[in-house]
């Protein structure tokens, strides 16, 4: 998602989501909580999701590269659902997105 917000590698979105996105969806994507369970369209998952064979070290390297790039580059593309976002709004989106993923982490003894 970090690289896609700069490079524009989005996914196809149904017209009605693009229509209601800026009004209904944008507020909770920016302010949270970011909902778990969203399913990317078929073509989107292939383009945007890391392969199951990604190691922890590879994933951390990619995450750190994305964070560094967001700090270095100031241009952003439109979000595929909610449209144009400022850099600050994109940053909030990325924080809410990461917060959602981090919520899945459990202590070792909780498994």
C-alpha positions, 0 to 999 in steps of 0.5 A: 500500500505504501509503494502503491500510494506513490506509484499508483498500482491500484486495483479496479473498483466498482463505480458505486464505491468510487461514488460513495468513497469520498463521503462515506469510506474516507472518514474511517480510512483516515480516522479509523479504526481500519476494518479487518476483513476487506477482500481485494478484487481478484486482480488486486490481490495478485498485484498488491499482496506479498507472496506467502513465501515471503520471509520475515526478513524480506517483509521487514526489509520491504516495510522499512523501504516503504516507510523510508520512501514515504518520508523521502517522496512527496508525490501521491496518487489518488486512492482507488476508492476515496480519490484524492488524498493529501500527503497527511491523509495518506500518512493517516491511512498508512498508520490506520492500515498498519494498526489493523495489521498489528492488531493480529499480533498475539503474545507467544503464550496466547496462541 
